[in-house]
Amino acid sequence: MLVGVTGSSGLIGTALVAALHERGDDVVRFVRSPSSPANQRVIRWDPAKGLVDEEEVRRVGHFDAVVNLAGAGIADARWTPKRMAEIRNSRLSATTLLVRTMNLPGSGCDYLASGSAIGIYGSQRDEVVDEGSSPGTDFLATLCVAWEDAARALESDATTVSYLRTGIVLSARGGALKKQLPLFRCGLGGKLSRGTQWTSPISLVDEVRAILWAIDHHLAGPLNLVAPVAVTNDQFTKALAVQLHRPALFSVPRQGLELALGRQLAREAVLASQRVAPTALLASGFEFSHPDVTAILKSSLSVHT
């Protein structure tokens, strides 16, 4: 199978490319770098400028599938107006350019798995949401709606499109867990605010397995990529402390998070309550390797992930 991947240098993209190679797929990475290793197939592009190497596109030809993971990190920096514009534009420009690239003569794909996030639902307190739930109205929710709309332009009789509404991907290699580990390993970890907010995690292993499953089964529409069992932040904190054999007695007050991260990032992302169910994925027959927080953390803290 010929598979294209954008955002291939990120946490998920790196693991996905490795998994595709391992099962024998031919992978083409969309990259900004002017040079690349001789043993890798690439298409050079620059979404910010709307540019793609059309000669390389023609050489590659028609894709069996493309996975679109490009975008600046959501919680990597304080949400200044400039940073929020970068987060938004990096996703919309990449997706728009990808759709245009797939419409070039001699190009195209049978299947597009395009990135999104459970942030589309906004913060919902204790309510359980799934793919049929309405979107929220905050920054991340409106971004995800626009992000999915940009990919929807490729939907046709010839191309199936799915929207990967990814939850909190846990891995010691990167993301939120990597940032938390130093404090927790020193016995200084603790819950965020009251810890009653819900979080919907997924192991990196299951994130990649779910994407491959979606490709192989041509699943269409929104797909919540989260484990079947959501947990509160307090439950997650205790589970992580148990796995690390350390206490977790502290609590980070809301005001401290808002001071350190900025009010909007703290409230709409870090402290958002999202109790999300992977209804569509389970209905398709997918089985999770790590269905609960204990299994997820054991996998995430393993040297193999």
C-alpha positions as CSV (number, residue, x, y, z in Angstrom):
1,M,0.0,0.0,0.0
2,L,1.3,3.5,-0.9
3,V,0.7,5.8,2.1
4,G,1.4,9.5,2.3
5,V,2.0,11.1,5.8
6,T,2.1,14.8,6.7
7,G,3.3,15.7,10.2
8,S,5.6,12.7,10.1
9,S,8.2,14.1,12.4
10,G,5.8,14.5,15.4
11,L,5.1,12.0,18.2
12,I,2.2,10.3,16.4
13,G,3.7,10.7,12.9
14,T,7.0,9.1,13.8
15,A,5.4,6.1,15.4
16,L,2.9,5.8,12.5
17,V,5.7,5.9,9.8
18,A,7.6,3.2,11.7
19,A,4.5,1.0,11.9
20,L,3.7,1.4,8.2
21,H,7.3,0.4,7.3
22,E,7.2,-2.5,9.7
23,R,4.1,-4.0,8.0
24,G,5.6,-3.4,4.5
25,D,3.8,-0.3,3.3
26,D,5.5,2.2,1.0
27,V,5.6,5.5,2.8
28,V,5.9,9.0,1.3
29,R,6.5,11.8,3.8
30,F,5.5,15.4,3.1
31,V,8.4,17.5,4.3
32,R,9.6,21.1,4.5
33,S,13.3,20.2,4.5
34,P,15.1,20.9,1.3
35,S,17.1,17.7,1.8
36,S,16.2,14.2,3.1
37,P,17.8,10.8,3.6
38,A,18.4,9.1,0.3
39,N,16.5,6.0,1.4
40,Q,13.2,7.9,2.1
41,R,10.6,8.9,-0.4
42,V,9.4,12.5,0.1
43,I,7.3,15.3,-1.4
44,R,8.6,18.7,-0.5
45,W,6.1,21.3,0.4
46,D,5.6,24.5,2.3
47,P,2.0,24.9,3.5
48,A,2.6,28.4,4.9
49,K,3.4,29.6,1.4
50,G,1.0,27.2,-0.4
51,L,3.8,25.6,-2.3
52,V,4.3,21.9,-3.2
53,D,6.8,20.3,-5.6
54,E,4.4,19.2,-8.3
55,E,7.1,17.2,-10.1
56,E,7.6,15.0,-7.0
57,V,3.8,14.7,-6.8
58,R,3.6,13.4,-10.3
59,R,6.4,10.9,-9.7
60,V,4.6,9.5,-6.7
61,G,1.3,9.3,-8.4
62,H,-2.0,8.0,-6.8
63,F,-2.0,7.2,-3.1
64,D,-3.9,4.3,-1.6
65,A,-4.1,6.4,1.6
66,V,-2.9,9.7,3.1
67,V,-2.7,10.5,6.8
68,N,-2.7,14.2,7.6
69,L,-1.2,15.0,11.0
70,A,0.4,18.4,10.3
71,G,0.0,21.2,12.8
72,A,1.8,23.2,15.5
73,G,1.6,21.9,19.0
74,I,-1.5,22.9,20.9
75,A,0.0,23.3,24.4
76,D,3.6,24.0,23.6
77,A,3.4,27.7,24.4
78,R,1.2,30.4,25.9
79,W,-1.8,31.3,23.7
80,T,-0.9,34.7,22.6
81,P,-2.9,36.0,19.6
82,K,0.2,35.2,17.5
83,R,0.5,31.7,18.8
84,M,-3.2,31.0,18.4
85,A,-3.0,32.2,14.8
86,E,0.0,29.9,14.2
87,I,-1.9,26.9,15.7
88,R,-4.9,27.6,13.5
89,N,-3.1,28.5,10.3
90,S,-0.6,25.6,10.5
91,R,-3.6,23.1,10.3
92,L,-5.8,24.9,7.8
93,S,-3.0,25.8,5.4
94,A,-1.6,22.2,5.4
95,T,-5.0,20.6,5.0
96,T,-6.0,23.0,2.2
97,L,-2.7,22.5,0.4
98,L,-3.0,18.7,0.8
99,V,-6.5,18.8,-0.8
100,R,-5.2,20.9,-3.7
101,T,-2.3,18.5,-4.1
102,M,-4.6,15.5,-4.2
103,N,-6.5,17.2,-7.0
104,L,-3.5,17.7,-9.2
105,P,-3.4,15.7,-12.5
106,G,-2.0,12.3,-11.9
107,S,-2.3,12.5,-8.1
108,G,-5.2,11.7,-5.7
109,C,-5.9,9.2,-3.0
110,D,-8.5,6.5,-2.2
111,Y,-8.6,7.4,1.5
112,L,-7.7,10.4,3.6
113,A,-7.4,10.2,7.4
114,S,-7.3,13.8,8.4
115,G,-6.3,15.0,11.9
116,S,-8.7,16.6,14.3
117,A,-9.1,16.4,18.1
118,I,-11.6,15.8,20.9
119,G,-11.3,19.5,21.5
120,I,-14.1,19.8,19.0
121,Y,-16.6,19.0,21.8
122,G,-15.4,21.8,24.1
123,S,-15.4,21.4,27.8
124,Q,-18.5,19.3,28.8
125,R,-18.1,18.7,32.6
126,D,-19.5,15.2,33.3
127,E,-21.4,14.7,30.1
128,V,-20.3,11.7,27.9
129,V,-19.9,12.7,24.3
130,D,-19.3,10.7,21.1
131,E,-19.1,11.3,17.4
132,G,-22.8,12.3,17.3
133,S,-22.4,15.1,19.8
134,S,-22.5,18.8,18.8
135,P,-19.3,20.8,18.7
136,G,-18.3,23.4,21.3
137,T,-17.8,27.1,20.8
138,D,-14.3,27.8,22.2
139,F,-11.1,28.3,20.3
140,L,-10.2,24.6,20.0
141,A,-13.7,23.6,19.0
142,T,-14.0,26.2,16.3
143,L,-10.5,25.3,15.1
144,C,-11.4,21.6,14.8
145,V,-14.6,22.4,12.9
146,A,-12.7,24.5,10.4
147,W,-10.0,21.8,10.2
148,E,-12.4,19.1,9.4
149,D,-14.3,21.3,6.9
150,A,-11.0,21.9,5.0
151,A,-10.5,18.1,4.7
152,R,-14.1,17.5,3.8
153,A,-13.5,19.3,0.4
154,L,-11.8,16.0,-0.7
155,E,-14.8,13.8,-0.1
156,S,-16.1,12.2,-3.3
157,D,-17.2,8.9,-4.8
158,A,-13.5,8.3,-5.4
159,T,-12.1,9.4,-2.0
160,T,-13.3,8.4,1.5
161,V,-12.4,10.8,4.3
162,S,-12.2,10.2,8.1
163,Y,-11.6,12.8,10.8
164,L,-9.2,11.5,13.6
165,R,-10.5,13.2,16.7
166,T,-7.6,12.3,18.9
167,G,-7.6,12.5,22.7
168,I,-4.6,12.8,25.0
169,V,-1.9,10.5,23.5
170,L,0.2,9.2,26.3
171,S,3.9,8.3,25.8
172,A,7.1,8.9,27.7
173,R,8.6,10.0,24.4
174,G,6.5,13.2,24.1
175,G,3.3,15.1,24.7
176,A,1.7,15.8,28.0
177,L,3.1,12.7,29.9
178,K,6.7,13.5,29.0
179,K,6.3,17.0,30.6
180,Q,4.7,15.5,33.8
181,L,7.1,12.7,34.4
182,P,10.0,14.7,35.9
183,L,7.8,16.1,38.7
184,F,6.1,12.8,39.4
185,R,9.3,10.9,39.5
186,C,10.6,13.3,42.1
187,G,7.4,12.8,44.2
188,L,6.2,16.3,43.4
189,G,3.3,15.4,41.1
190,G,-0.3,16.1,41.9
191,K,-3.7,16.8,40.5
192,L,-4.6,19.9,38.5
193,S,-7.1,22.2,40.4
194,R,-9.8,20.0,42.0
195,G,-9.0,17.1,39.7
196,T,-12.7,16.5,38.9
197,Q,-12.3,17.3,35.2
198,W,-12.5,14.3,32.9
199,T,-9.6,13.4,30.5
200,S,-9.8,10.9,27.6
201,P,-6.4,9.3,27.0
202,I,-5.1,6.8,24.5
203,S,-1.8,5.0,24.4
204,L,0.5,5.8,21.5
205,V,0.3,2.1,20.5
206,D,-3.5,2.2,20.2
207,E,-3.4,5.6,18.5
208,V,-1.3,4.1,15.7
209,R,-3.3,0.9,15.6
210,A,-6.5,2.8,15.3
211,I,-5.2,4.9,12.4
212,L,-4.0,1.7,10.6
213,W,-7.4,0.1,11.3
214,A,-9.2,3.1,9.8
215,I,-7.1,3.0,6.7
216,D,-7.5,-0.7,6.2
217,H,-11.3,-0.6,6.8
218,H,-11.9,2.7,5.0
219,L,-13.8,4.0,8.0
220,A,-15.6,7.3,7.1
221,G,-16.5,10.3,9.1
222,P,-15.5,11.3,12.6
223,L,-13.6,8.8,14.8
224,N,-12.9,9.5,18.4
225,L,-9.4,8.1,19.1
226,V,-9.6,7.6,22.8
227,A,-9.7,4.6,25.1
228,P,-13.1,3.2,26.1
229,V,-12.7,4.3,29.8
230,A,-12.2,8.0,30.5
231,V,-10.8,9.1,33.9
232,T,-10.9,12.2,36.1
233,N,-7.6,14.1,36.5
234,D,-7.5,12.9,40.1
235,Q,-7.9,9.3,39.0
236,F,-5.2,9.7,36.4
237,T,-2.8,11.4,38.9
238,K,-3.2,8.5,41.4
239,A,-2.8,5.9,38.7
240,L,0.5,7.5,37.4
241,A,1.8,7.8,41.0
242,V,1.1,4.1,41.5
243,Q,3.0,3.1,38.3
244,L,6.0,5.2,39.4
245,H,5.9,4.1,43.0
246,R,5.8,7.7,44.1
247,P,3.4,9.8,46.2
248,A,1.3,12.4,44.5
249,L,0.1,14.6,47.4
250,F,0.2,18.0,45.8
251,S,-2.4,20.0,44.0
252,V,-1.8,22.8,41.4
253,P,-4.4,25.5,41.9
254,R,-6.3,26.9,39.0
255,Q,-4.8,30.3,39.6
256,G,-1.3,28.9,39.4
257,L,-2.0,27.2,36.1
258,E,-3.6,30.4,34.7
259,L,-0.5,32.4,35.8
260,A,1.9,29.9,34.3
261,L,0.1,29.1,31.1
262,G,-2.2,31.9,30.5
263,R,-5.9,31.9,31.3
264,Q,-7.3,30.7,28.0
265,L,-4.9,27.8,27.5
266,A,-5.4,26.7,31.1
267,R,-9.2,26.8,31.0
268,E,-9.9,25.6,27.5
269,A,-7.2,22.9,27.2
270,V,-5.4,21.9,30.3
271,L,-8.4,22.0,32.6
272,A,-11.0,21.2,30.0
273,S,-13.4,18.3,31.1
274,Q,-13.8,15.9,28.2
275,R,-15.4,12.5,28.8
276,V,-15.3,11.1,25.3
277,A,-16.5,7.7,24.0
278,P,-14.9,5.9,21.0
279,T,-18.4,4.8,19.8
280,A,-17.6,4.6,16.0
281,L,-14.3,2.9,16.5
282,L,-15.8,0.2,18.8
283,A,-18.7,-0.3,16.4
284,S,-16.3,-1.0,13.6
285,G,-14.9,-4.0,15.5
286,F,-11.6,-2.4,16.7
287,E,-10.2,-3.8,20.0
288,F,-8.0,-1.8,22.2
289,S,-4.7,-3.2,23.4
290,H,-4.8,-0.7,26.3
291,P,-8.4,-0.1,27.2
292,D,-8.0,1.7,30.6
293,V,-5.6,4.1,32.3
294,T,-3.6,1.4,34.1
295,A,-2.9,-0.4,30.8
296,I,-2.2,2.8,29.0
297,L,0.3,4.0,31.6
298,K,2.1,0.6,31.7
299,S,2.4,0.8,27.9
300,S,3.4,4.5,27.9
301,L,6.2,4.0,30.5
302,S,7.6,1.0,28.8
303,V,10.9,1.4,27.0
304,H,9.2,0.0,23.9
305,T,6.9,3.0,23.4
